[in-house]
Amino acid sequence: MLRHAAHRLASRAAAAGRGSVSRRALATAEVPAEAGEDPAFLEAWKKVTTIIEPPQTPLAAMKPRPPTPASIPSKLTVNFVLPYKSEIDNKEVDMIMVPATTGLMGILPGHVSTIAELKPGVLSVHEGNDVTKYFVSSGFAFVHANSITDVVAVEAVPLDQIDQSLVQKGLADFTAKLGSASTDLEKAEAQIGVDVHSALNAALTG
Amino acid sequence: MAMAMTALRREGRRALLSAPSQSAAMAARSPAISQPEIAPLGARSISTQIVRNRMKSVKNIQKITKAMKMVAASKLRAVQTRTENSRGLWQPFTALLGDAPSVDVKKNVIVAITSDKGLCGGINSTSVKVSKALQKMTSGPEKESKYVILGEKGKVQLIRDSRKHIEMTVSELQKNPINYTQVAVLADDILKNVEYDAIRVIFNKFQSVISFRPTLVTILSPEVMEKESESGGKVGDLDSYEIEGGETKSEILQNLTEFQFSCVMYNAVLENACSELGARMSAMDSSSRNAGEMLDRLTLTYNRTRQASITTELTEIISGASALEG
């Protein structure tokens, strides 16, 4: 009897929640402008079942992205996200430099749309005269046509929180491990350690 | 006369002890109705022991469910902040690649995220229902879809009728607090062991403490992504993006897919954990409220039964006494 009451409450609440979800119209440069739900999906869903409501899709849960402007905007909008927080959210800056695998890349407003894979290195955000530097472990950077840049990284720390002595020690440790590694897995792990630590070293000194 | 009264009382108590089974059955069936029932000679009234036992157990249930609600509430506070912080993680990918839930591919994999523990309302059943409907939608003559199930409750429900479609199950996800590394390893595991053209992740998105929405995120494999972008499908102008970074475009796309999957999984697992705790809070809240109401009703019954038996005893004694007086 207790289970039924709980079930009734949950289904009532779920129905109330469903009613209050709003559908936002979307207009972005990348995706054709349409409502937050995909009509083809809804069609296919209705063919299978009419009782169960279709699940929500991520487009409905996202804020719509602005369309590509006609002229090059003056500022770059940056989103820098990490798994545990959004470090920079929709901030307007002049330029950012990302450590792509092909080298340090500077992104200015009006940059061509790019997908860049990042290697461990320093990400710097230039806003007027302030420069904020982070050491990022790795990730991806997307530059969209509407001068929005998304940087997704697994881990990032501001440079002033890194301890130089620990970096040196880590570098020495991993170089030793690389020398003594026998299996491919160990070699790969040690190589990654060496790469990250040398990048850290370079970031701190350079 | 005093001796007569005590004798009558003793007789009454012996009769009470001898006829508890009948009164127990009667009390269990209709606690609201309290009347001395037809019983063997000498029985006086319904035993209040039964009602007292029920009251004790209902009170315990109320305490337990209240405690469970408190525990869920405190856990929810912690997980909710982490979930909200992780919400920005999947947005860049959707902004870049769009979302194509109606994509038509040969090998579909449905990842259903459910909880390990029960007593959390209907969220697991909703997820399973949606997964089953999705499976019907995405299977056909040339296409197939398989399940990867996270969580015991989903496994138990899906193994009953879709056993042969289940590719992989994972449980005890929340033994340690959820962190990105653990989920990334899990995502890697799934990608390595399961062949896929499109992965659909089903989870309950946490909208508020009482409202959870089943959500579906579609992730395409790199080959399908290239095909869709060339044919001008939902993937948008992926081609218009320059690829910066070393080797071939397909390698970058492969890394991108894997990264996208792990980010989406991380957010999905956190949202589902939040929803589970919120659902458990409301379920336990209504349980304890129900238990409270039941306790009130039982208390009334108990009092009525007690007073009725006292009245009966008094009546008998007095009528016996007045009969003796003549």
Contacts between the chains, C-beta under 8 A, distances in Angstrom:
chain1	res1	chain2	res2	distance
A	1	B	290	7.1
A	2	B	61	7.6
A	2	B	65	7.8
A	2	B	286	7.8
A	2	B	287	4.6
A	2	B	290	5.4
A	2	B	291	7.2
A	5	B	286	5.1
A	5	B	287	7.2
A	5	B	290	5.2
A	6	B	121	5.7
A	6	B	282	7.3
A	6	B	283	3.8
A	6	B	284	7.8
A	6	B	286	5.0
A	6	B	287	6.0
A	7	B	121	6.7
A	7	B	122	5.5
A	9	B	121	7.6
A	9	B	282	5.8
A	9	B	283	7.3
A	9	B	286	4.6
A	10	B	121	3.6
A	10	B	122	4.7
A	10	B	123	7.5
A	10	B	279	6.0
A	10	B	282	6.2
A	10	B	283	6.5
A	11	B	122	6.0
A	13	B	210	4.1
A	13	B	211	6.0
A	13	B	282	6.5
A	14	B	122	7.3
A	14	B	126	7.3
A	14	B	211	6.6
A	14	B	212	6.7
A	16	B	210	7.5
A	16	B	211	6.6
A	17	B	207	5.7
A	17	B	208	7.0
A	17	B	210	6.9
A	17	B	211	2.5
A	17	B	212	6.8
A	17	B	213	6.4
A	18	B	211	7.8
A	18	B	213	6.8
A	20	B	211	7.3
A	21	B	207	7.3
A	21	B	213	6.2
A	28	B	95	7.0
A	29	B	237	7.9
A	30	B	95	6.8
A	30	B	96	6.7
A	30	B	97	7.9
A	30	B	98	5.9
A	30	B	236	3.7
A	30	B	237	6.2
A	31	B	98	4.2
A	31	B	99	7.7
A	31	B	234	6.9
A	31	B	236	5.2
A	32	B	234	7.8
A	32	B	236	7.9
A	38	B	99	7.0
A	38	B	100	7.3
A	38	B	101	5.3
A	38	B	102	5.5
A	38	B	234	7.3
A	40	B	102	3.9
A	41	B	101	4.2
A	41	B	102	3.9
A	43	B	102	7.8
A	44	B	102	5.6
A	44	B	137	5.3
A	45	B	133	7.0
A	45	B	137	6.4
A	47	B	137	7.4
A	48	B	133	5.1
A	48	B	136	4.7
A	48	B	137	4.6
A	49	B	133	4.8
A	49	B	136	7.6
A	52	B	129	5.3
A	52	B	130	6.3
A	52	B	133	5.5
A	53	B	214	7.9
A	54	B	216	8.0
A	55	B	130	5.3
A	55	B	202	6.5
A	55	B	213	7.5
A	55	B	214	4.2
A	55	B	215	5.4
A	55	B	216	4.0
A	56	B	205	6.6
A	56	B	213	5.0
A	56	B	214	7.0
A	56	B	215	4.6
A	56	B	216	7.1
A	57	B	99	5.3
A	57	B	101	5.4
A	57	B	215	7.1
A	57	B	216	5.8
A	57	B	217	7.3
A	57	B	218	7.7
A	58	B	90	6.5
A	58	B	91	7.9
A	58	B	94	4.8
A	58	B	99	5.5
A	58	B	215	7.2
A	58	B	217	5.4
A	59	B	94	6.4
A	59	B	98	7.5
A	59	B	99	4.9
A	61	B	205	6.9
A	61	B	215	7.2
A	62	B	91	5.4
A	62	B	94	5.8
A	62	B	95	7.3
A	65	B	95	5.5
A	79	B	88	6.8
A	79	B	91	7.5
A	79	B	92	6.5
A	81	B	88	4.2
A	81	B	89	5.3
A	81	B	91	7.5
A	81	B	92	6.7
A	82	B	89	7.7
A	83	B	86	5.9
A	83	B	89	5.7
A	83	B	180	3.9
A	83	B	263	7.2
A	83	B	266	5.7
A	84	B	82	6.7
A	84	B	85	5.6
A	84	B	86	6.8
A	84	B	180	7.2
A	85	B	85	4.3
A	85	B	88	8.0
A	86	B	85	6.8
A	86	B	87	8.0
A	86	B	88	3.8
A	89	B	88	6.8
A	100	B	244	5.2
A	100	B	245	5.7
A	101	B	244	7.8
A	101	B	245	4.3
A	101	B	246	4.8
A	102	B	244	5.9
A	102	B	245	5.8
A	102	B	246	6.3
A	105	B	244	6.5
A	112	B	242	5.8
A	113	B	237	7.8
A	113	B	240	5.6
A	113	B	241	4.5
A	113	B	242	6.7
A	114	B	241	6.0
A	114	B	242	4.7
A	114	B	243	7.5
A	114	B	244	5.1
A	115	B	96	7.2
A	115	B	241	4.9
A	115	B	242	7.4
A	115	B	243	5.5
A	115	B	244	6.8
A	115	B	245	7.8
A	115	B	252	6.6
A	115	B	256	6.9
A	116	B	243	7.9
A	116	B	244	3.8
A	116	B	245	5.6
A	117	B	244	7.4
A	117	B	245	3.8
A	117	B	246	7.1
A	117	B	252	5.8
A	117	B	255	6.1
A	117	B	256	7.9
A	139	B	259	7.2
A	140	B	92	7.7
A	140	B	255	7.8
A	140	B	256	6.4
A	140	B	259	6.1
A	142	B	92	5.7
A	142	B	95	7.3
A	142	B	96	4.9
A	142	B	241	7.6
A	144	B	95	6.8
A	144	B	96	7.3
A	145	B	240	7.3
A	148	B	95	7.6
A	150	B	91	7.6
A	150	B	92	3.3
A	150	B	95	6.5
A	150	B	96	7.3
A	151	B	92	7.9
A	152	B	89	6.8
A	152	B	92	5.2
A	152	B	93	7.6
A	152	B	259	7.2
A	152	B	263	6.8
A	154	B	180	6.8
A	154	B	184	7.9
